[in-house]
Amino acid sequence: MGFYDKYILPRALNWSCSLKPVRMQRQKVVPLAEGCVLEIGIGSGLNLPYYDPDKIERIIGLDPAEEMLSFAKRQSADLPFEVEYLALEGESIPLEAESVDTVLVTYTLCTIPDAISALRGMRNVLKQSGRLIFCEHGKAPDESVRRWQDRLNPLWGKLAGGCNLNRDIPAMIDAGGFAIDTLDTMYLPGSPRFAGFNYWGTARRR
């Protein structure tokens, strides 16, 4: 791992993912989580302040970047519920089938190399009665913006830790074995349009 990936990128991602428009998105979706929660891509723990402690039994946070998990561990020290950390890729979920009540994924499907395989793994560990809660940026509805997304994507991925600008989030969730129940979209105010089109909502196992 190079100097940029180890020291600069984690701090840059923590800063960009904690800007006010992104925080407001987190506030919309994270409080919906309940029971035993698997958070994919927990990163530096930016979602932790938004969980409703009255609804949470415990959090299992999965992320491959140990540098980011060190931030999260500091954030979770005083929380009123247990947080367990797994330093693993999103495609590797070492949990029993149908063992969690909620899977939460925020600003992570853009980065996982094989996101559909990861979604199928999420589906496997989610209870029949459980919910996938998601908030992601991705493919924009406007052709002019999509052209810029496609042009910038190769360079963006190198600078932003493998992030993709142009993934079709609803199509990926569907291919991962989920049926979307609720879906909202918008361009985040104050964000560049090529990186600011957001999808958020809930889905259940098909």
HUCOR-V782134 format. One record per run of one state. SS is the DSSP state (~ for helix, > for strand, _ for the rest). FROM is the first residue (numbers start at 0). TO is the last residue. If there is no record, write none. Layout:
SS,FROM,TO
SS,FROM,TO
//
This chain:
_,0,1
~,2,15
_,16,18
~,19,31
_,32,33
>,34,39
_,40,46
~,47,49
_,50,54
>,55,61
_,62,64
~,65,74
_,75,80
>,81,85
_,86,98
>,99,105
_,106,113
~,114,124
>,125,136
_,137,141
~,142,158
_,159,167
~,168,174
_,175,176
>,177,186
_,187,191
~,192,194
_,195,195
>,196,204
_,205,205
//
